[in-house]
């Protein structure tokens, strides 16, 4: 392990997948998530809660230690929500202190971002279908702190597969823990421990992907049956990939 931690880490590098399965398509995803510690913002880390499809159109959303502004500067902690189905800013909406990104570095996508600073403790994160417009439906990302403070991160409109049927979220998708900036060696990854659960989940399994080139050796994932949470963290590998529940 010690020698492998001195190796160069390619960026972005995916460390852990949690493959979620719900009973069926849904109009909302509700996550309970706990941040056990604060890794700071010097290294860019991303915990994507769900990477899946809305009526066949890919999206992901989650929390980052350092959200990048479209002009290239770092903005610190925040939340993001992106899709690859459209490149049209007219399919996005953000609050006054939020911003939109059009990107081509991961394929053509648009995303909404907002610097709602997260702290240690419990949070609730919601992605839910909102208003319909034209041939599509808006999906809204909201986060709520343990103190009950709710923040709208932004919204994206998704085109319906069937114009007469409201769009839904497909029932399977992975979460992933990723390092994307500010680190050059595996040993320099900061400690970050989160746990999460999507409400209504039927089954979940863990995986340590070799993406883009090799597994991240110093990460771990396991299931806490008492709290019904899946844990993901940078640290010593203890648990093999497995069906978690």
N, C-alpha and C positions, 0 to 999 in steps of 0.2 A: 504493500500500500504506500509506504513512504516514498519509494522511487516514483511511483505513478503520479503522486501528487505534485511532483516537480515538473511534470510535463506541461507543455503549452496547451491551453484550452482554446479550441476553435469557437468563434462567436458568430451567431448565437448558438448555444449548446443546450439541448434539452436534457434534463436530469431525470425527471420522473413523469410517468403518465399514470393517471387514475382513470380507468375506463368505466364511465357511469352508464347504467341502463335503467330507464324508466319503464313503467308498464305500457305506455303508448304515447303517441304524439300529444303535445301540450301547448297551451297558450302562454305558459309562464314557467320560469325556472326560479326557484327560491333557494338560496344558499345560506346556511349558517356557517360562519367562518370565525376562527380565533387566531389572532396574531400573538404568538407566545413571546416574541422579542422583537426588537427594532434593529434591523441590519444597517440602518443609515441609507444614504443615497449616493455614496461614492461609487458603488458597483451597481450596474443596472440589472435588477432581478425582476422577473415577471412570473406571477402565479395566475395563469389563465384558468378560470373556473370551468369553462366549457368551450370546446372547439367543435362546432357541429353545423347543422343545416336548418334553415327555415325555408320550407317549400323548395328544397333542392339547392338553396343558395348558401354558400359557406359564410360563417361568421365566427368570431371569438370575442370574449370579453374577460376582463379581470383587473388585477391590481399590479402596479409597478412601483419600484423604489425610485425611479427617475424617469419621468415621462419626457420624451423629447418633443420640443416644439418644432413645427415645420421649418422654421428658419435655422434650425440646428442647435439652438441652445437648450441646456438642461433646465427643467422646471421643477424637479423634485417629485415627491410622492404624489400619486394620483391613480385614476381609474381610466380604463380605455375600453372601447367597443368598436369593432371593425367588421367590414364585410367586403367580399371580393365580387359581388354580383354587379355592382355599379361603380362608376367613376364620377358620378354626378353629385355635386354639392347640394343640389336641390333635394336629394334623398336623405339629407342630414339635418339635424336641428340640435342646437346647444344653448345652454344658459349664457348670460352676458360674459361671465368669466371663464367659459369653456372655449375650446377651439376645435377646428376640424383639420384633419390631415388627409391629403391625397398622396398616396405613395406608389412607387413602382419597384422598390427594392425587394418586395416579397410578392411580386405580381401586382397588377393594378388593383388598388383598393381605396376605399375611403373609410375614415374612422372618426369617432368623436372622442374627445379627451377632456378631463377636468381635474384640476389639482385640489381635490378634497383630501386633506391630509389624514391618513389613517394612523392609528396609534395601537399600542398593545391592548388586547382585550377582544371582546365579542362584537361582531358586526353581522348584519343581515344584508344580503345583496339580492336584488330582484331584476330579472329581465322579463318584461311582460308586454303582451300585445295591448296596444292602445287604440287610437283612432284609426279608422280606415280612410283612405284617400285615393281616388281614381281606381287603378287596378291593383292596389297594394294596401298593406297595413303597416302602421308605425309600431316599432318595438322600442320600449323605453327602458333605460338602465338607471336604477336607483340604488343608493346605498344608505344604510341606517346604522348609526353608532349605538353603543349600549345605552347611551343617554337618551335615545329616541330621536336624535337629530337626523332628519332624512334629507338627502341631497339628490337632485336629478343630475346625472352625469351627461346625458344626451340621448338622442333618439335617431334611429335609422329606419327608413321606409323599405320594406321588402315587397317585391312583386309577387302576387298570388300565382300559384301554378294553375289554379282554376279560378277565373274571375268571380265566380259566384260563391266561392268557399273561402272563409278567412284563413290566412296563413297560419301554420303551426310549426313548432319546433320538433324536429325528429327526436325520437326517444333515446338515441345513443350518441355519446360523444365523450372525448377524453378531457380531463384537466391536464395541464402540464406545468411543471416548474422549470424555469429557464434562466440562464445567465446570458445577457446580451451586450453588455458594455462594461468597460472600466476594470477588467481583470485579465491577466495574461497566463496565470498558472492555476491549476486546480487547487493547490494549497492556499491560494489567496482568496478563495470564495468566502464571503462573510457568513457567519452563522445566521440562518433564518429558519424558523420553525413555525409552520402554520398547520392548522387542521380545518377540515371543511366537510360538509355534507349537503347534498342537494335533497330537498324534501321530496319524499315519495320514491326514493331510489329503490329499485328492486335488487340489483346486484352491482358489485364493483370489483374490479381486479387491478392489481398494480403491475407496472412494467418499468424497466430501466432501458430506455431506447438508446441505440447507437446513432445519435443524430447530432451533428452531421456526420461524424466519422467514428466515434467511439463512446462507450458508456462513461458517464461522469462517475468516478469511483467513490467520491465522498458525499454520497447522498443516501437517504433512506426513506422508506414508506411503510406504514403499518396501519392496522385497524384497531381502534380503541372501542371495544364492544360496550363498555360501561357508558361512554358518552355518545356512542354511535357516530364516530367521526373517523375520517381517514387523515392520517398525519403525513406530511411531506416536509423534509428538512435537509439542509446541508450539514454534513457531519460524517460520522462513521457508519459504513454499511453494516447493518445487522440482519435485515430481513430480505429473503429472496423474493422475486416476483411471485405473486400468488393471487388466487381468488380471495378477496378480502371478506366478503359476506355474500 
